Amino acid sequence: MMPDRQDLSAGRSNGNEKSHSLLKEDVTDFIEQARHENSIPAMAAVVMDSERLLIADIQGERVVGSNDAATLDDYFHIGSCTKSILAVIAGRLIEQGRLNWRTRFFDLFPELQAAARDDYLAITLEELLLCRAGIAPFTAGEDYSRLDASTTESRHAFIAYLVRQEPAAKRTKRGFKHLYSNASYAMAAAMVERVTDLTWEELILQTLSKDLQLPVIFGWPNNHHRNQPWGHAEIDGTLKALSPDHEYRLPEIIAPAGDLSLKPLDYANYVQLHLRGLRGEDNYLAAETYRTIHYRQRGFSLGVANAASWGERYSMFDGSAGTFYCATMVFPDSNLAFVIMTNSGTAQAVKGITWVSKKIIKKYFNLWWMFWM
């Protein structure tokens, strides 16, 4: 089932929606202030309920100093929000009876078992997605410096290397402690590849582009077309745009952990599927599968974080590879979700995104008394 294409001016209240005073001009003001105070080239924000995309706006430029205006039809890198998509793909296969959350990795990769450490022999798909498999993080550049060329030739070779290493997380009676790991998601992706006989890239195209009709590109947007948004990072104290031929790339071996780009409205449609599912609607996945993905484990679940504040439970999936940032919040009890996307991954950009998120929450929930937000 594909998400309905959204008309931002259409739709009627069903009588059960939370009354709120958040307006498009509020979101525009939040974006403009955050951009100018935090040197963010472009920022997009989309606010939705389970039926409609309520507000969408984008301000700024594709490349800092270019005066080339960014649009809602541009692609933005979503970083580790990609992890939630892998969980959706796995959930779909589980519903089809082709996989189980507790399927053991070495049941699908017996050829790697003989050389693997005993610590890993019982790890499951669920533990890999929860980052509770003891696998090394590979979240920083130095993690890759100890790899030789043969290890980075393919994800299979990389995984063979991973399962020979000492666990990176401590083990308790209940299993490994949580340790956020991109490499863990490379192993989870290998499991869905093995049961489908499709590559991760083919599975992404089948799920997003074909099934959900949400166009997606791999890697940075400006690798797809030079006129797409460029990512920005702070280099030697100055905000720099990374050109299409810049050497910085995410290693292909961990691409399933965070190397996709989508348009803001398309990404919002994807998030809206989660909101609908968490509110009890069966759509691309059964409602129960969405609940499993979001709330299987407190704190960090299956590619999605969760928490509770102000009497509200909510989910979050954020992503950044250092040059873009994508933030997502889903409040199923109040029928609200929003996404914020930028073409900068600096600490200042994160500060701006956090500020806009708080402003949207404060205005939507009428938290006027929270003067610190």
Legacy VTK file of the C-alpha trace (Angstrom):
# vtk DataFile Version 3.0
C-alpha trace
ASCII
DATASET POLYDATA
POINTS 373 float
0.000 0.000 0.000
1.408 3.368 -0.965
0.950 6.620 0.985
-1.605 9.069 -0.357
-0.086 12.034 -2.138
-0.687 15.025 0.095
-2.303 18.365 -0.775
-1.183 20.749 1.936
-4.342 22.827 1.605
-6.753 19.913 1.530
-8.452 17.754 4.130
-11.022 18.221 6.828
-10.838 17.595 10.536
-12.190 14.232 11.623
-13.273 15.694 14.945
-10.638 13.779 16.922
-7.590 15.933 16.238
-5.814 17.900 18.911
-6.585 21.609 18.820
-3.415 23.579 18.187
-2.338 27.044 17.152
0.696 26.184 15.022
0.574 28.069 11.710
2.745 28.020 8.604
3.979 31.538 9.338
5.186 30.288 12.734
7.222 27.544 11.089
8.591 29.997 8.513
9.686 32.346 11.295
11.301 29.482 13.228
13.239 28.347 10.151
14.429 31.836 9.246
15.617 32.614 12.770
17.369 29.270 13.195
19.102 29.584 9.836
20.433 33.080 10.409
21.537 32.447 13.984
23.254 29.141 13.195
24.672 29.650 9.667
22.486 26.976 8.081
22.404 27.252 4.263
18.967 25.623 3.853
16.341 24.198 6.185
13.066 22.437 5.411
10.303 21.543 7.862
7.141 19.490 7.362
4.431 19.055 10.011
1.740 16.397 9.609
-1.047 14.440 11.214
-2.097 10.957 10.123
-4.290 12.286 7.302
-2.538 15.344 5.903
0.727 17.173 5.559
-0.353 20.291 7.430
2.595 22.643 6.977
5.623 22.527 4.716
8.258 25.183 4.155
11.847 25.506 3.047
14.158 28.493 3.265
17.709 29.071 2.120
20.097 28.056 -0.614
21.466 24.866 -2.078
25.063 26.042 -1.731
26.181 28.631 0.797
26.693 32.025 -0.868
25.136 30.929 -4.165
21.689 32.568 -3.995
20.416 29.342 -5.634
17.199 28.796 -3.677
16.517 25.352 -2.240
13.058 23.918 -2.943
10.824 21.186 -1.552
11.581 19.243 -4.739
15.267 18.951 -3.765
16.860 15.888 -2.208
18.356 15.923 1.296
20.571 13.230 2.790
18.800 11.441 5.673
21.797 9.705 7.276
20.860 7.217 9.978
17.129 7.692 9.386
17.968 5.016 6.797
18.124 2.560 9.704
14.366 2.834 10.206
13.862 1.930 6.536
15.930 -1.226 6.982
13.723 -2.107 9.977
10.637 -1.591 7.786
12.076 -3.888 5.107
12.789 -6.529 7.749
9.305 -6.097 9.224
7.747 -6.649 5.799
9.706 -9.890 5.333
8.692 -11.050 8.800
5.033 -10.440 8.008
5.518 -12.530 4.868
6.948 -15.371 6.948
10.362 -15.204 5.304
12.252 -14.046 8.379
11.836 -13.629 12.133
13.097 -10.969 14.528
14.865 -13.823 16.342
16.415 -15.397 13.260
20.066 -16.033 14.097
22.670 -14.461 11.875
24.669 -17.672 11.435
21.570 -19.640 10.469
21.724 -17.594 7.265
25.541 -17.355 7.045
26.847 -20.780 8.104
29.944 -20.272 5.939
31.132 -17.541 8.335
30.494 -19.446 11.551
33.701 -21.514 11.761
35.951 -18.441 11.894
33.627 -16.396 14.121
34.080 -15.857 17.832
31.781 -17.892 20.060
30.460 -14.625 21.544
28.516 -13.978 18.343
27.119 -17.409 17.509
23.632 -16.758 18.889
23.135 -13.123 17.787
19.830 -12.408 16.069
18.365 -9.962 13.585
16.603 -8.213 16.448
19.830 -7.804 18.412
21.604 -6.395 15.370
18.837 -3.817 14.828
18.790 -2.980 18.552
22.605 -2.548 18.471
22.823 -5.219 21.172
24.995 -7.696 19.286
28.382 -6.497 20.567
29.471 -5.400 17.084
32.051 -2.607 16.760
30.514 0.841 16.076
32.226 2.084 12.892
30.765 5.516 13.527
34.026 7.466 13.169
36.753 7.740 10.572
39.368 6.139 12.779
37.280 2.953 12.911
38.137 2.363 9.256
41.856 3.113 9.499
42.658 -0.396 10.721
40.921 -2.094 7.786
42.918 -3.389 4.825
41.741 -3.232 1.224
40.475 -6.825 1.192
38.161 -6.104 4.128
36.495 -3.191 2.338
36.038 -4.991 -0.998
32.520 -6.097 -0.094
30.101 -6.125 2.835
30.524 -9.906 3.033
34.283 -9.526 3.555
33.663 -6.734 6.056
31.222 -8.893 8.026
33.674 -11.811 8.023
36.148 -9.408 9.614
33.626 -8.113 12.176
32.711 -11.526 13.591
36.386 -12.351 14.175
36.905 -9.319 16.431
36.462 -9.094 20.175
33.020 -7.779 21.169
32.950 -4.017 21.519
30.202 -4.044 24.165
29.997 -5.645 27.585
27.869 -8.735 28.010
25.298 -9.149 30.773
23.093 -12.105 31.676
20.530 -10.748 29.212
23.018 -10.316 26.377
25.216 -7.511 25.090
24.637 -3.969 26.292
23.485 -1.394 23.765
26.277 0.079 21.655
25.220 2.184 18.679
26.763 0.556 15.630
26.663 1.216 11.901
28.391 -2.110 11.318
25.571 -3.891 13.131
23.188 -2.579 10.468
25.491 -3.787 7.697
25.051 -7.287 9.159
21.268 -6.878 9.452
21.141 -5.755 5.813
23.100 -8.848 4.813
20.420 -10.992 6.450
17.583 -9.443 4.421
19.730 -9.704 1.297
20.289 -13.415 1.913
16.599 -14.299 2.354
15.466 -12.259 -0.662
18.427 -12.864 -2.995
18.359 -9.104 -3.646
20.975 -6.493 -2.829
20.245 -3.815 -0.242
20.119 -1.285 -3.066
17.540 -3.372 -4.927
15.470 -3.751 -1.768
15.511 0.011 -1.201
14.334 0.689 -4.748
11.645 -1.975 -4.465
10.389 -0.662 -1.113
10.600 3.089 -1.568
10.487 3.742 -5.314
8.209 0.883 -6.423
5.979 -0.042 -3.474
5.636 3.394 -1.869
6.324 5.544 -4.939
8.847 7.652 -3.023
11.837 8.482 -5.265
15.163 7.870 -3.566
18.810 8.316 -4.504
21.910 6.719 -3.011
24.601 8.941 -1.550
24.817 12.738 -1.558
22.200 14.686 -3.524
24.800 16.536 -5.594
26.262 13.219 -6.761
22.909 12.704 -8.439
22.895 16.164 -10.030
25.234 19.098 -9.484
22.291 21.474 -8.983
20.967 19.506 -6.020
21.819 20.723 -2.471
25.452 20.403 -1.430
26.346 19.213 2.036
28.196 21.583 4.354
30.700 21.048 7.145
32.878 23.257 9.293
36.454 23.068 8.015
39.189 25.130 9.655
36.531 27.185 11.418
34.635 28.065 8.231
31.442 26.639 6.773
32.411 24.865 3.556
30.274 23.329 0.808
31.374 19.868 -0.344
31.380 19.702 -4.138
30.222 16.603 -6.055
33.831 15.545 -6.607
34.846 15.949 -2.953
36.608 12.856 -1.619
34.371 12.485 1.437
31.973 9.568 1.021
30.332 7.103 3.347
32.069 3.737 2.940
29.921 1.441 0.833
30.269 -1.333 3.397
28.090 0.590 5.887
25.735 2.256 3.389
22.676 0.382 4.794
23.209 2.276 8.051
22.758 5.703 6.514
23.393 6.669 2.891
20.075 7.657 1.278
18.570 10.964 0.125
14.883 11.845 -0.250
12.808 14.955 -0.933
11.240 16.558 2.171
7.613 15.839 1.203
8.426 12.264 0.186
10.296 11.654 3.404
7.336 13.161 5.297
5.003 10.707 3.537
7.258 7.889 4.735
7.147 9.207 8.311
3.368 9.558 8.069
3.111 5.791 7.464
4.758 5.283 10.863
2.371 7.752 12.515
-0.637 5.980 11.009
0.684 2.594 12.055
1.346 3.716 15.620
-2.240 4.974 15.750
-3.514 1.505 14.876
-3.763 1.567 11.077
-2.487 -1.311 8.996
-0.802 0.111 5.882
2.478 -0.944 4.305
3.115 -2.831 7.546
0.662 -4.060 10.138
0.131 -1.669 13.046
1.663 -4.219 15.390
4.877 -4.262 13.339
5.209 -0.469 13.615
4.734 -0.772 17.390
7.475 -3.398 17.471
9.874 -1.213 15.489
9.266 1.842 17.673
8.768 0.326 21.125
10.375 -3.123 21.214
13.038 -1.736 23.528
13.019 1.365 25.700
15.436 4.079 24.609
16.727 2.739 21.300
14.483 0.237 19.564
14.702 -1.094 15.984
16.359 1.839 14.222
14.166 4.259 16.178
14.623 5.957 19.557
11.721 6.514 21.949
11.005 8.542 25.079
8.183 10.251 26.972
7.646 13.844 28.163
4.686 16.016 29.149
2.564 12.882 29.419
3.321 12.053 25.761
5.219 9.104 24.355
7.134 9.853 21.191
9.615 8.389 18.764
12.657 9.935 17.141
14.895 8.956 14.260
17.645 11.390 13.405
20.443 11.058 10.928
23.624 12.800 9.857
26.831 11.832 8.145
28.311 15.215 9.022
27.200 17.305 6.037
23.380 17.103 6.211
20.993 16.546 9.122
17.528 14.984 9.198
15.444 15.067 12.389
12.162 13.213 12.888
9.677 13.217 15.777
6.445 11.212 15.981
3.776 11.790 18.665
1.167 9.078 17.989
-1.058 9.853 20.989
-1.550 13.431 19.766
-1.611 12.583 16.049
1.458 14.677 15.255
4.748 14.171 13.473
7.286 16.538 11.975
10.560 16.403 10.094
13.343 18.959 9.781
16.074 18.659 7.140
19.191 20.745 6.568
22.139 20.688 4.185
24.582 21.233 7.040
25.764 18.803 9.699
27.644 21.220 11.965
27.102 21.532 15.706
25.477 24.894 14.991
23.049 23.256 12.564
22.089 20.689 15.200
21.547 23.525 17.657
19.236 25.240 15.166
17.287 22.051 14.475
16.848 21.420 18.200
15.588 24.970 18.700
13.056 24.679 15.860
11.875 21.306 17.199
11.260 22.796 20.624
9.415 25.760 19.132
7.128 23.499 17.081
6.393 21.336 20.132
5.771 24.327 22.373
3.421 25.976 19.896
1.566 22.789 18.952
1.017 21.624 22.515
0.388 25.168 23.810
3.222 24.912 26.332
3.337 28.679 26.807
4.514 28.322 30.394
7.717 26.504 29.365
9.717 29.703 29.051
12.984 27.786 28.613
11.862 26.199 25.328
LINES 1 374
373 0 1 2 3 4 5 6 7 8 9 10 11 12 13 14 15 16 17 18 19 20 21 22 23 24 25 26 27 28 29 30 31 32 33 34 35 36 37 38 39 40 41 42 43 44 45 46 47 48 49 50 51 52 53 54 55 56 57 58 59 60 61 62 63 64 65 66 67 68 69 70 71 72 73 74 75 76 77 78 79 80 81 82 83 84 85 86 87 88 89 90 91 92 93 94 95 96 97 98 99 100 101 102 103 104 105 106 107 108 109 110 111 112 113 114 115 116 117 118 119 120 121 122 123 124 125 126 127 128 129 130 131 132 133 134 135 136 137 138 139 140 141 142 143 144 145 146 147 148 149 150 151 152 153 154 155 156 157 158 159 160 161 162 163 164 165 166 167 168 169 170 171 172 173 174 175 176 177 178 179 180 181 182 183 184 185 186 187 188 189 190 191 192 193 194 195 196 197 198 199 200 201 202 203 204 205 206 207 208 209 210 211 212 213 214 215 216 217 218 219 220 221 222 223 224 225 226 227 228 229 230 231 232 233 234 235 236 237 238 239 240 241 242 243 244 245 246 247 248 249 250 251 252 253 254 255 256 257 258 259 260 261 262 263 264 265 266 267 268 269 270 271 272 273 274 275 276 277 278 279 280 281 282 283 284 285 286 287 288 289 290 291 292 293 294 295 296 297 298 299 300 301 302 303 304 305 306 307 308 309 310 311 312 313 314 315 316 317 318 319 320 321 322 323 324 325 326 327 328 329 330 331 332 333 334 335 336 337 338 339 340 341 342 343 344 345 346 347 348 349 350 351 352 353 354 355 356 357 358 359 360 361 362 363 364 365 366 367 368 369 370 371 372
